[in-house]
Amino acid sequence: MTRKLRIAIVAGEVSGDNLGAGLMIALKDQYPNIEFAGIGGENMIAQGFQSRYPMERLSVMGFSEVIGRLFELLKIRKTLRNWVIDWQPDVFIGIDAPDFNLDLELALKQAGITTVHYVSPSVWAWRQGRIKKIKNAVNHMLTFLPFEAEFYRQHQVPVSFIGHTLADKLPQKSLTELLVEQDAKTNKTKTLALLPGSRSSEVEKLGALFLQVAAEVKAQLGELNVVIPTPNRARTEQVQAMLNTHDYKLNVEILEKGSDEALTRSDAVLVASGTATLQTMLLKKPMVVAYKMSAMSFAIISRLAKTKWVSLPNILEQADWIPERLQDDATVAQLKVDVLAALTDEHKMTEFLTKACYWHEQLALNADEQAAKAVLSLIEL
């Protein structure tokens, strides 16, 4: 009879809860006799997870909110550290939430507990000095992207590239199938998706710009449909207020919590830099990336950044594959040219689809299963 394994997990937000639930299912498929506990959300709890604190207590965003909750967060981490050491799990897995999990992992590793960190911080892009802390805190890193794994290998941190869960979930179509679909849309009214970001500050800086670009593109093409997905009611109201303030003469549909639908319906996408660029690539939609922030923030980040590109497709390709227009380069005139090319240039469309299909194949590796294999390889069964 196989012995019961103990696996402690800490997930700090909804995305981590989703990853944790998928990992638990894959672990139980490979080794059914496991007890899971720590901090997780409703999806993990549905898989038999025992959460010692509500996950929402860790779900804080923004400097001021963290400062206001700092005492509570430090108390939770200390109490959880003592509990994990007493419980003596076979492995501890910190899912994302590096500000909370890395210090916890450091203490647990020093206490002799094997630690895994799932979802790499963007240490390869900026603040590379953090690699020293990660090396001391983590027995094994699980990464979604191949260049992340290469970075850790260069710094002698044990790592597994597991592919990306998003690539597993989104449909893979052949290049031939995509080209046939593209040809069938030739004479139809184009649809442009606008994704100006999920934060209020992003929508404030990019929303009106993106709408003005869409208006200019429509004036050039004669017809254009616009879809704007929003993550929540607050962003919906913010976008609607922009539409009410100025008549852009556009046919706009707002899709609350409908990013997949908006991208699927679109012919091209104007998107803020961030993880949405990966989702857009995997859904095989030609895109233009733009971003604006305060002059001071841009100056600081530009000095700290270690990568030439900000969008994941370009970082994967290590080339200027898709247009990136940042700060002063993100003008209506320039973005209009870029979006028109994304909507109408058949050669650029074919080139984009070819590379997008390649990268989807490279990333769709059944990440849950690969992560489970990596975790179990660290345990003496």
N, C-alpha and C positions, 0 to 999 in steps of 0.2 A: 504494500500500500504506500502511495506517495505521501510524503510529509506535507503538512500545510505550510505554505509560504505566507509571510507577512510583508505586505508592500504598503509603505506610507507615501501619500501623494499630497501635494499642496497646489491647488489651482486657485488663482485669485480673481478671475473674471469669467464671463460667459464663454469666450473663445477657448479658454483653458479648460473649462468644464466639458465642452464638446470634445476637445482633444483627449481629456482624461477618460471620458466614457468610451470613446473608440479604442483607446489603448487597453482599458480594462476588458472589453469584449475580446480583443485579440489575445490578451494574456490568458484569459480563461479558456479560449479555444486551444491554446498550446499547453496549458497546465491548469486543469480545472480546480485544483485545491488551493485557492488563494483567499486570504483575508485582506481587505483593503480598508484603510482608515487615514484620517488627516483632516484636510479641508477641501471641500468640493461643493459643486452645485447640484441642481435637481437631476441633471442627466447622469452624473456619476452615482448619486444616491439611488437612482432607479436601477443601477447595475449592482446594488448591494454595498455601496460605499458607506462607511460610518464617518460622517462629518462632525468634528468636535466643535466647530464654530460655524455660524452661517457664512458662506462664501462672501456675501455682500459686505461683511466687515472689512474685507481686504480690497474691495472694489472702489478705490479712490483715485481720482484723476485731478491733476493740477496742483501746483505748489502750495497754494493757500489751504486746500482741503487736506493735503498730507500733513502740513504743519498743525492744523487743528485737531487731527486724529493721531498725531505721532505717539503720544503716551500710550494710547490704546493699542496701536499697532506693535509697538515695542513689547508691551505686556503680553500680547497674543503670541508673538514670536518666541519670547522667553519661555512661556508656559508650554508652548508646542515643542520647543527644543527639548525641554526636560521630559515631556511625555514620550517623544520619539526615542530618546536614549533609554528610558525605562522599558518601553515596548520592544526594543531591539528588533526592528524589521530587517528582513533580508536585504532590502534596498529602499532608499528614499528617492522619490522623483519630484523635483520642483518643475512645475509647468509654467513657463514664461515668468511674469512678475519678478524680474531680476532684482529689483530693489529690496524686495522682501525675501526672496528665496536664496539668493547667493550668500548672504550673511548666515542664514539658517543652515545652508549646505556646508559652509565653512566650519561651523561649530560641530555639525554632525560628523563630518569627515574626520575632524580632529578627535572625535570620540570613538572612531573606529567603524562608523557606519558607511556603507557604500552609497555614494550619491550620484544621481543622474540629473542633468538639466535638459529639459525638453523645450525646444525653440530657442535658438541662439539670439542673445542680444546683438544689436548691430555694431558689435565691437570692431568688425572688419571695416566699417564705414567711418567711425569717429570714436574718440576717446579710447584708442587702442591700448592705453596703459591698463585698462580693466582686465586685460588677458592674464595679468599676474594673479589677480584675485580669483579669476575663474579657474586657473590652473591649480591653485591651492584648495579651492572649494569643491571641485567637480571631478569625480572619478571617470565620468563618461558624458560626452555631449551628444545630443541628438539634433541634427540639423535638417531643415527642409530643402536647402539649396546647396548645389555642389561646391560653389566657390566658398561658402561658409566652412564646409568640411576641410577644404584645402588650407584655409587660414589656420584652423586649429591644428592640423597636422604640422604646419610650419612652426608652430609654437609648442609642439610635443604634448598636446592635449588629446587624450584618446577620444575618438569621435566616430559616429556613424552617420552617413548621409542616408536618410530614409525615404527620400522623395517628399512630395507635398500632398497633404490631405485634400486640398482644393483640387489638385490635378486628378486625384482619384474620383472625386465626386462629379466633376463636370464632364460632359460627353466628349469623347474623342471621335472626330470625323476625319475621313481621309481627305487629302488635298484635292483629289478628283471630285469628291462629293461637294466640297466647299466651293470649288470653282464652278460647278454646275449651278449651285444655289446663287452664287454671285452673278452669273450670266443671266439667270432668270429674273433678277431684280433690275436689270439694266435700264428699262424704260419706266420704272416705278418711281413715285415720289420718295426721295431719300429721307431717312430718319437719323437725326443726330442726337446722341445721348450726352447730356451735360452732367458731370460729376464734380462739383466744386468743393467737395470735402465733407467731412462729417461734423466738424467743429464750427461753432458760431463764428469764430474769427476767420476761418477759412472761407466760409460762405460770404462773409462781409467783404473780404478782399477779392474774391474770385467770382462771386455770383453775377454781379452786374456786368463784369468783363465778359464772362462766358455768354451771357444773354445778348450782349451787343455784338459779339462775334457771330452768334447764330443769326441775328438779324441781318448782318452784312452778307453772310453766306446765302441766306434766303433771297436777298435782293439780287445776288448773282445768279442763283439757280432758277428763280421764279417761284419755286415751291419747296417747302421743307417742313417736316414734322420734327418736333422737339420733345424728348422725354427726359425728365429729371427725377432720378430716384433720391429719396431722402431717408435717413436712418431712423427718424422719430418725428413726433408731432411738432416739436420746437423748430426743427429745421424746415419742416413743411411750411409752417407759418412764416418763417423768415424768408423763404423763397417766394411765397405767395405775396408777401408785402412788397418785395422788389417788383413783382409783376404788376401789382396794383399802383405802384408809384410812377411807373414809366410804361408807356405803350410801345412795346418792342415790335408790335405787329407780327407776332409769332403764334403758331398753333402749338401750345405747350400743354403737356400732360405731366402732372406730378404723381409719382408712384411711391407712396410711403412704404418703406421696408420692401422695396421691389427692385433691388439692384440687378438681380439675375434677369428679371423680366425686361427691364429697361435695356440692358446690354444685349440680350438675345434679339430684341426687336430692332436694334439700331443697325445702321450701315457703317457708322464711324462714331468715335467717342472723343470728346474733349474732357480731360480728366486731370484732377489735381494729383500731384505725385504722391505715392503711398502704395499700400497693398492693393488698392483697386486697380493699379496698372497690371498686376499679375492676373487678377480675375478677368480683366479685359482681354489680355493676351490669350488666356486659356479658353475664352469664349470666341476667340478668333476674330476680334473686331479691330480693324485699323484704328489707331489712336494718335492723339496729340496730347502731350503732357505739359502742363503749365503750373507755375506756383509763384505766389507773392507772399512776402512777410515784411515785418518792419525792417528798416534799413540796418538797424543795430543787430537784430537777430541774424539777418542774412550775412553781415560782415563777420560775425562770430562763427557761424556755422561754416562759412566758406573757408575760414582759417583752420577749423578743426577737421573738416571733411578729408577723408583719405581716398575717396573714389571720384572719378571724373564725371560719373553719371548719378542721377538721383532715382531713375525709374528702374524697377527690377528687370524688365525685358532688356534694357541696354546693358545693365550690369551682367546679366546672364550671357549676353552676346559679346560683351566687351567691345562694343562698337556703337557708333551713332546710327542705331537701327531705326528708332522712332524719334520724331522731333521732341526735344525738351526745350521749353522756353521759360526761363526763370527770371524773376524780378523785373528789371527794366526791359528785358527782351520779350516779356509777355505782353505784347501790344495787340490791339484789335487788328491792325493792318497785317502783322506777321501771322497771327493765329488764323486769320481769315484765309491766307494763302495756304497754310498747313492743313486746315480742315478741308478746304476745297480739294486739295490733292488726295487726302485720305478718302474722300467721298467719290472722286471721279477718275483718279489716275489708275488705270487697270494694271499697268506694270508694277506700280508700288503695292497695289492690293495683292497681286500674285506673290511678290517677294515677301510681303508680310505674312501671308497665309502659310507659305512654305516654311518659314522660320518658326512660326507659332506652332505648327504641327510637330516640328522636330522637338521643340522644348516641352510640349505637352507629353510627348512620348518619354522624354528623359526624366520627367518629374512624376509620372504616374507609375509608382512602384509598389502600390499598396502600403502606404506609410504606416498605418496602424499595425499591420503584420510585421513590418521591418522593425518598428520601434519595439514591439513585444519581443522579438528575437534578440535584439540588442540587450534589452533589460535582463532577460532570462540567462543570457550568456555570462552575466556578471555574478550569477548565483550558483553556488555548489548544490546541485539538485540530488 
